[in-house]
């Protein structure tokens, strides 16, 4: 009886999702171009609502993680969302203006422009690690662009899902913004809807599935994936300062961040100093006993914890040395794990093949800068790269010879929360961008419009061909010996 009820509930949730999708399509067709005042009002209300719900959301995230720093949630999930919304409010009028373009000389006196038209109904798929910021960031871009939105939140964050749904339902009708969570057990049911665009944040493996499903409807996708983001420390940068910043990036949210430093490339003679500095910085930030720290976040669930432990065990079995940054009892019931530094890694280890997404930091020794750059080049292109150098020539050389979604120089991750610049991956780490004007344009259709001047004689280009005017045009534009070719 219980199984039958569960199946019925899932069927009902899927049916409701389909019904809401149809409502949103109808509503969009009835109002295909919301004006500036309408969009701005929605963004202002969203900002107010985020601020109003900040404590409730931080508390809900803490519940879902079992233990997550209240301040970390406010700084990253809440503040990041407010800053992005505020940026869109401030610049929306300029974004919406048609972009003037130059006609070819052949069409001089006519007017050419690109108009940014709402795409329609946008689907947003959100991971569990930052359930608010990674939902509201794409939502802001979608609203700014004039779209309707359906959001699918993770089944791992049910308490947060309920708060986000409540928060948004108070200011948006379901034909404007609708939120779904753990009641949709099969994400493919969501991605199989004929959205006009899908924004997915998650792993490369699931990204492949999303693309395949979206392809059935020829739905364009923005994929924010991840990968193994390197932190490269050069010889001219202070090793203690580098350790502090890389360690902070790896410890924040227990490393459960798509732009967390995945491994560190360190000059071989500085390895011991780097390890010592990491351990000192960890205890300075979180204390020796992390179970007593209000600032350290738990691994999201037992399944993810077991995955991380299996990766560490695999590395140890194959000869790696593991150095913990604080006291840690593997048998303890807590899901809090201090950052684990790992040396003597080899390519056959899982630790060097998978995105770690947890508090593990492999440390790779290098002899020359070129050797370190080649190491990065040999692997899949990451979502982020962090280079630590005080030499501008060295910095420019690294930036020009490596590919990544984004870069922070002499720190980690902060390029992501500067909303006047695009955020996105490349290659295995994703495609497309959002944030700022790039996010607005990603979720808009850039429609080219040529306004023919009333008396412009385009009929001169009509058949029958070979007229004197046509010959003169071809001779002028296709002349041989053109010095500009």
PLY file of the C-alpha trace (Angstrom):
ply
format ascii 1.0
element vertex 485
property float x
property float y
property float z
element edge 484
property int vertex1
property int vertex2
end_header
0.00 0.00 0.00
2.85 2.39 0.89
4.69 1.60 -2.36
1.55 2.22 -4.36
1.06 5.54 -2.59
4.65 6.57 -3.29
4.34 5.77 -6.99
1.09 7.70 -7.15
2.69 10.71 -5.46
5.61 10.69 -7.89
3.20 10.42 -10.79
1.22 13.33 -9.39
4.37 15.46 -8.95
5.44 14.75 -12.53
1.97 15.58 -13.84
1.94 18.81 -11.85
5.35 19.75 -13.27
4.09 19.21 -16.81
0.96 21.23 -16.06
2.96 24.15 -14.68
5.27 24.04 -17.69
2.25 24.41 -19.98
0.93 27.28 -17.84
4.27 29.06 -18.13
4.36 28.61 -21.90
0.86 30.03 -22.23
1.67 32.93 -19.90
4.84 33.71 -21.83
3.02 33.71 -25.16
0.48 36.13 -23.68
3.28 38.45 -22.52
6.35 37.67 -24.66
8.25 40.85 -23.85
7.95 42.11 -20.24
9.00 45.75 -20.13
11.82 47.26 -18.09
9.56 48.33 -15.21
8.09 44.84 -14.89
11.46 43.09 -14.82
13.06 45.60 -12.47
10.14 45.32 -10.04
10.53 41.53 -9.92
14.26 41.82 -9.22
13.71 44.37 -6.46
11.11 42.11 -4.82
13.49 39.17 -5.10
16.28 41.10 -3.40
13.99 42.13 -0.55
12.82 38.55 -0.13
16.35 37.14 0.04
17.23 39.61 2.78
13.98 38.85 4.62
14.64 35.09 4.53
18.38 35.15 5.20
18.27 33.65 8.71
15.63 31.05 7.82
17.64 29.92 4.80
20.95 29.72 6.70
19.20 27.65 9.38
17.64 25.36 6.76
21.00 24.77 5.04
22.55 23.93 8.41
19.80 21.34 8.95
20.33 19.71 5.55
24.11 19.49 6.02
23.71 18.40 9.63
26.24 21.13 10.37
27.17 24.03 8.14
28.63 27.34 9.26
25.86 29.91 9.62
28.29 32.65 8.54
29.49 30.68 5.53
25.91 30.30 4.31
25.29 34.01 4.71
28.53 35.06 3.03
28.29 32.72 0.05
24.66 31.72 -0.53
22.88 34.85 0.75
25.30 37.74 0.16
26.32 36.36 -3.24
22.66 36.23 -4.31
21.97 39.76 -3.11
25.04 41.16 -4.89
24.05 39.48 -8.14
20.47 40.74 -7.91
21.63 44.26 -7.09
23.99 44.24 -10.07
21.16 43.26 -12.42
18.85 45.95 -11.02
21.54 48.59 -11.53
22.38 47.66 -15.14
19.12 46.23 -16.52
18.06 49.31 -18.52
21.37 49.35 -20.42
21.27 45.58 -21.02
17.81 45.77 -22.57
18.71 48.46 -25.11
19.15 47.20 -28.67
22.79 46.97 -29.70
23.55 49.19 -32.69
25.64 47.54 -35.40
27.27 48.79 -38.61
25.87 47.75 -41.96
28.12 46.68 -44.78
29.19 49.57 -47.01
26.92 48.08 -49.64
23.91 48.77 -47.37
24.96 52.19 -46.11
22.04 54.44 -44.98
20.07 51.46 -43.66
19.94 50.75 -39.91
21.16 47.52 -38.29
20.65 46.45 -34.67
20.48 43.43 -32.40
17.44 43.17 -30.15
17.57 40.95 -27.05
14.35 39.00 -26.88
13.24 36.71 -24.01
13.65 33.04 -24.91
10.57 31.73 -23.07
10.57 29.12 -20.29
13.95 28.45 -18.69
14.77 25.29 -16.72
17.35 25.58 -13.92
18.85 22.48 -12.29
20.57 23.16 -8.97
23.13 21.06 -7.04
23.14 20.58 -3.26
26.41 22.31 -2.37
25.13 25.90 -2.72
21.39 25.37 -3.05
20.47 29.06 -2.91
23.21 30.92 -4.78
23.26 28.39 -7.62
19.47 28.64 -7.93
19.10 32.39 -7.63
22.07 33.34 -9.82
20.56 31.82 -12.99
17.11 32.96 -11.83
18.30 36.59 -11.75
19.67 36.28 -15.30
16.44 34.65 -16.49
14.18 37.31 -14.94
16.39 40.12 -16.23
16.08 38.63 -19.71
12.26 38.53 -19.35
11.72 34.76 -19.08
9.54 32.39 -17.06
11.46 29.94 -14.87
11.17 26.44 -13.45
13.77 25.40 -10.85
14.70 21.82 -9.87
16.47 21.70 -6.49
18.43 18.73 -5.14
16.81 15.88 -3.24
19.66 16.18 -0.69
18.42 19.56 0.61
14.71 19.10 1.44
14.60 21.66 4.27
16.24 24.33 2.14
14.00 23.43 -0.79
10.91 24.13 1.30
12.23 27.55 2.37
13.24 28.54 -1.16
9.86 27.46 -2.48
8.06 29.43 0.24
10.26 32.48 -0.32
9.68 32.59 -4.07
5.98 31.66 -3.99
5.25 34.77 -1.92
6.40 37.07 -4.73
5.92 35.02 -7.92
2.93 33.13 -9.26
3.67 29.60 -10.42
3.31 30.64 -14.06
6.25 33.04 -13.43
8.60 31.02 -11.20
8.00 27.47 -9.98
10.20 25.39 -7.67
10.49 21.61 -7.47
12.67 19.50 -5.20
12.90 16.00 -3.89
9.38 15.13 -5.09
10.81 14.83 -8.61
12.94 11.72 -8.12
14.00 11.37 -11.76
15.74 14.56 -13.00
15.33 13.39 -16.61
11.59 14.05 -16.25
12.51 17.68 -15.72
15.14 17.98 -18.46
12.88 16.22 -20.97
10.45 19.16 -20.89
10.68 21.30 -24.02
12.35 24.25 -22.32
13.68 27.13 -24.37
16.97 26.91 -22.45
18.38 24.80 -19.61
20.97 25.91 -17.06
22.56 22.93 -15.30
25.13 23.06 -12.51
26.66 19.74 -11.50
29.14 17.06 -12.48
30.48 16.42 -16.00
28.99 12.89 -15.88
25.47 14.19 -15.28
26.12 17.03 -17.73
26.40 14.44 -20.52
22.98 13.06 -19.55
21.41 16.53 -19.47
22.77 17.30 -22.94
21.45 14.03 -24.37
17.99 14.60 -22.90
17.89 18.25 -23.97
18.90 17.25 -27.49
15.57 15.46 -27.93
13.93 18.90 -27.98
16.94 20.74 -29.45
17.02 22.71 -26.21
20.16 24.85 -25.81
22.04 24.27 -22.56
24.38 26.13 -20.26
26.51 23.62 -18.36
28.43 24.68 -15.25
30.36 21.55 -14.38
33.67 21.52 -12.56
36.72 19.36 -12.88
40.12 19.41 -11.25
40.99 23.08 -10.69
44.73 23.55 -10.08
46.48 25.98 -7.73
49.94 26.75 -9.11
52.42 28.39 -6.71
55.58 29.79 -8.28
58.93 30.26 -6.59
58.60 34.03 -6.21
55.43 33.82 -4.07
55.46 33.47 -0.28
54.67 29.83 0.45
52.95 30.55 3.79
50.56 33.06 2.24
49.80 30.69 -0.63
49.09 27.88 1.85
46.66 30.08 3.78
44.64 30.97 0.69
44.64 27.53 -0.91
43.77 25.91 2.44
40.86 28.32 2.88
39.61 27.40 -0.60
39.81 23.69 0.21
38.24 23.99 3.70
35.35 26.30 2.75
32.18 24.19 2.65
34.54 21.25 3.27
35.79 21.52 -0.29
32.31 20.83 -1.68
32.60 23.61 -4.25
32.99 23.31 -8.00
35.75 25.97 -7.99
37.56 24.64 -4.93
41.32 24.11 -5.53
41.44 20.43 -6.48
45.21 20.02 -6.30
48.27 22.18 -5.64
51.41 22.40 -7.79
54.30 23.36 -5.49
58.06 23.77 -6.14
59.60 20.53 -4.86
61.87 22.26 -2.32
58.84 23.99 -0.73
56.65 20.91 -0.17
57.46 20.51 3.54
56.99 24.23 4.22
53.66 24.20 2.37
52.37 21.20 4.36
53.40 22.77 7.67
51.75 26.08 6.75
48.51 24.34 5.69
48.27 22.52 9.01
48.93 25.73 10.97
46.36 27.67 8.96
43.71 25.00 9.40
44.00 24.94 13.20
44.11 28.75 13.23
40.79 28.92 11.32
38.95 25.95 12.83
40.85 24.76 15.91
42.35 21.35 16.59
38.96 19.71 17.24
36.65 20.44 14.31
33.63 18.88 16.03
33.68 21.86 18.39
34.10 24.48 15.65
31.05 26.56 14.62
32.87 27.48 11.41
33.44 24.10 9.78
30.94 22.36 7.50
30.02 18.67 7.38
30.12 16.40 4.36
26.59 16.50 2.96
25.68 12.83 3.63
27.04 9.35 4.37
27.17 8.36 0.72
29.41 11.27 -0.17
31.56 10.68 2.92
32.08 7.05 1.94
33.09 8.15 -1.56
35.71 10.53 -0.15
37.02 7.88 2.23
37.26 5.38 -0.63
39.31 7.84 -2.69
41.71 8.31 0.23
41.96 4.58 0.83
42.70 3.95 -2.84
45.51 6.53 -2.75
46.97 5.07 0.43
46.83 1.52 -0.92
48.79 2.66 -3.98
51.56 4.35 -2.01
50.38 7.86 -1.24
51.03 9.49 2.13
48.09 11.19 3.85
48.62 14.03 6.32
45.60 15.26 8.25
45.37 18.93 9.21
43.73 18.25 12.59
42.75 15.41 14.92
40.40 13.04 13.16
38.94 9.68 14.09
37.72 7.84 10.99
35.39 5.72 13.14
33.73 8.80 14.69
30.06 9.27 13.78
30.54 12.92 12.74
30.69 13.70 9.01
33.22 16.44 9.63
36.56 15.64 8.05
39.55 18.01 8.34
41.47 18.77 5.17
43.60 15.79 4.16
46.91 16.64 2.45
48.13 13.90 0.11
51.65 13.52 -1.32
53.37 10.91 -3.50
50.34 10.72 -5.79
50.48 8.75 -9.04
48.28 8.97 -12.16
46.62 5.58 -11.55
45.02 6.80 -8.30
41.39 7.90 -8.21
42.56 11.03 -6.39
44.25 12.20 -9.60
41.43 11.15 -11.93
38.21 12.38 -10.30
36.97 15.77 -9.19
37.40 15.42 -5.42
34.59 17.70 -4.19
35.67 17.28 -0.59
38.40 18.18 1.92
41.26 16.41 0.09
44.24 18.29 -1.33
46.78 16.37 -3.44
50.14 18.16 -3.52
52.19 17.73 -6.69
55.88 18.66 -6.69
57.44 20.27 -9.77
60.95 21.26 -10.85
60.34 23.98 -13.46
57.42 26.27 -14.23
57.17 24.82 -17.73
56.82 21.36 -16.21
53.91 22.61 -14.06
52.21 24.26 -17.03
52.57 21.11 -19.12
51.00 19.10 -16.29
47.92 21.37 -16.42
47.81 21.24 -20.22
47.79 17.43 -20.27
44.57 17.24 -18.26
40.97 18.25 -18.94
40.35 22.00 -18.93
39.20 23.00 -15.42
36.48 25.38 -14.27
39.04 27.53 -12.42
42.78 28.04 -12.16
44.67 29.79 -9.38
48.17 31.09 -10.00
50.28 32.54 -7.23
53.03 34.80 -8.55
54.31 38.36 -8.08
55.99 38.43 -11.48
53.80 39.94 -14.21
55.63 38.19 -17.05
55.26 34.87 -15.26
51.57 35.55 -14.61
50.89 36.43 -18.26
52.80 33.36 -19.42
50.64 31.11 -17.23
47.40 32.78 -18.36
48.28 32.51 -22.06
49.42 28.89 -21.90
46.60 27.37 -19.86
42.84 27.13 -20.42
40.24 27.36 -17.66
36.77 28.75 -17.13
38.10 31.58 -14.96
41.13 32.64 -12.94
41.90 34.29 -9.64
45.49 35.47 -9.31
47.11 35.19 -5.87
43.96 33.84 -4.23
41.14 31.41 -4.93
37.54 31.61 -6.14
36.81 35.31 -5.78
36.40 35.90 -9.51
33.12 33.95 -9.24
31.36 36.47 -6.99
32.24 39.51 -9.09
29.06 39.77 -11.11
30.11 42.17 -13.85
32.12 39.34 -15.43
30.94 36.02 -16.89
31.13 32.75 -14.98
31.40 29.51 -16.91
33.54 26.59 -17.94
35.37 25.38 -21.01
35.60 21.90 -22.45
35.00 19.27 -19.78
34.20 21.98 -17.21
31.18 23.30 -19.07
29.83 25.56 -21.78
28.10 28.91 -21.77
28.15 31.57 -19.06
25.97 33.54 -16.73
26.39 36.54 -14.37
26.21 40.13 -15.56
25.45 41.10 -19.12
26.72 37.72 -20.37
24.04 35.98 -18.29
21.38 38.32 -19.65
22.47 37.60 -23.20
22.85 33.85 -22.59
19.15 33.66 -21.72
18.04 36.06 -24.46
17.71 35.49 -28.17
19.97 37.94 -29.99
17.73 38.86 -32.90
19.28 40.77 -35.79
16.99 43.42 -37.28
17.77 45.32 -40.48
15.64 48.42 -41.06
15.66 49.15 -44.79
15.65 52.84 -45.60
12.43 53.62 -47.44
14.17 54.58 -50.67
17.09 52.16 -50.55
17.05 50.28 -53.88
17.63 46.63 -52.90
15.73 45.75 -56.08
18.93 46.53 -57.95
20.20 43.17 -56.66
17.25 41.26 -58.17
17.32 39.20 -61.37
17.80 39.43 -64.23
21.48 39.38 -63.28
24.36 40.96 -65.16
23.09 44.56 -65.10
25.52 47.44 -65.30
24.99 48.32 -61.60
25.58 44.71 -60.48
28.77 44.52 -62.54
30.03 47.76 -60.98
29.31 46.45 -57.44
31.10 43.16 -58.08
34.05 44.91 -59.69
34.35 47.28 -56.71
34.13 44.65 -53.95
35.86 41.75 -55.70
38.70 43.63 -57.41
41.93 41.69 -57.71
45.10 42.96 -56.09
43.17 44.41 -53.14
45.92 45.45 -50.62
43.59 44.64 -47.71
43.45 40.92 -48.59
0 1
1 2
2 3
3 4
4 5
5 6
6 7
7 8
8 9
9 10
10 11
11 12
12 13
13 14
14 15
15 16
16 17
17 18
18 19
19 20
20 21
21 22
22 23
23 24
24 25
25 26
26 27
27 28
28 29
29 30
30 31
31 32
32 33
33 34
34 35
35 36
36 37
37 38
38 39
39 40
40 41
41 42
42 43
43 44
44 45
45 46
46 47
47 48
48 49
49 50
50 51
51 52
52 53
53 54
54 55
55 56
56 57
57 58
58 59
59 60
60 61
61 62
62 63
63 64
64 65
65 66
66 67
67 68
68 69
69 70
70 71
71 72
72 73
73 74
74 75
75 76
76 77
77 78
78 79
79 80
80 81
81 82
82 83
83 84
84 85
85 86
86 87
87 88
88 89
89 90
90 91
91 92
92 93
93 94
94 95
95 96
96 97
97 98
98 99
99 100
100 101
101 102
102 103
103 104
104 105
105 106
106 107
107 108
108 109
109 110
110 111
111 112
112 113
113 114
114 115
115 116
116 117
117 118
118 119
119 120
120 121
121 122
122 123
123 124
124 125
125 126
126 127
127 128
128 129
129 130
130 131
131 132
132 133
133 134
134 135
135 136
136 137
137 138
138 139
139 140
140 141
141 142
142 143
143 144
144 145
145 146
146 147
147 148
148 149
149 150
150 151
151 152
152 153
153 154
154 155
155 156
156 157
157 158
158 159
159 160
160 161
161 162
162 163
163 164
164 165
165 166
166 167
167 168
168 169
169 170
170 171
171 172
172 173
173 174
174 175
175 176
176 177
177 178
178 179
179 180
180 181
181 182
182 183
183 184
184 185
185 186
186 187
187 188
188 189
189 190
190 191
191 192
192 193
193 194
194 195
195 196
196 197
197 198
198 199
199 200
200 201
201 202
202 203
203 204
204 205
205 206
206 207
207 208
208 209
209 210
210 211
211 212
212 213
213 214
214 215
215 216
216 217
217 218
218 219
219 220
220 221
221 222
222 223
223 224
224 225
225 226
226 227
227 228
228 229
229 230
230 231
231 232
232 233
233 234
234 235
235 236
236 237
237 238
238 239
239 240
240 241
241 242
242 243
243 244
244 245
245 246
246 247
247 248
248 249
249 250
250 251
251 252
252 253
253 254
254 255
255 256
256 257
257 258
258 259
259 260
260 261
261 262
262 263
263 264
264 265
265 266
266 267
267 268
268 269
269 270
270 271
271 272
272 273
273 274
274 275
275 276
276 277
277 278
278 279
279 280
280 281
281 282
282 283
283 284
284 285
285 286
286 287
287 288
288 289
289 290
290 291
291 292
292 293
293 294
294 295
295 296
296 297
297 298
298 299
299 300
300 301
301 302
302 303
303 304
304 305
305 306
306 307
307 308
308 309
309 310
310 311
311 312
312 313
313 314
314 315
315 316
316 317
317 318
318 319
319 320
320 321
321 322
322 323
323 324
324 325
325 326
326 327
327 328
328 329
329 330
330 331
331 332
332 333
333 334
334 335
335 336
336 337
337 338
338 339
339 340
340 341
341 342
342 343
343 344
344 345
345 346
346 347
347 348
348 349
349 350
350 351
351 352
352 353
353 354
354 355
355 356
356 357
357 358
358 359
359 360
360 361
361 362
362 363
363 364
364 365
365 366
366 367
367 368
368 369
369 370
370 371
371 372
372 373
373 374
374 375
375 376
376 377
377 378
378 379
379 380
380 381
381 382
382 383
383 384
384 385
385 386
386 387
387 388
388 389
389 390
390 391
391 392
392 393
393 394
394 395
395 396
396 397
397 398
398 399
399 400
400 401
401 402
402 403
403 404
404 405
405 406
406 407
407 408
408 409
409 410
410 411
411 412
412 413
413 414
414 415
415 416
416 417
417 418
418 419
419 420
420 421
421 422
422 423
423 424
424 425
425 426
426 427
427 428
428 429
429 430
430 431
431 432
432 433
433 434
434 435
435 436
436 437
437 438
438 439
439 440
440 441
441 442
442 443
443 444
444 445
445 446
446 447
447 448
448 449
449 450
450 451
451 452
452 453
453 454
454 455
455 456
456 457
457 458
458 459
459 460
460 461
461 462
462 463
463 464
464 465
465 466
466 467
467 468
468 469
469 470
470 471
471 472
472 473
473 474
474 475
475 476
476 477
477 478
478 479
479 480
480 481
481 482
482 483
483 484
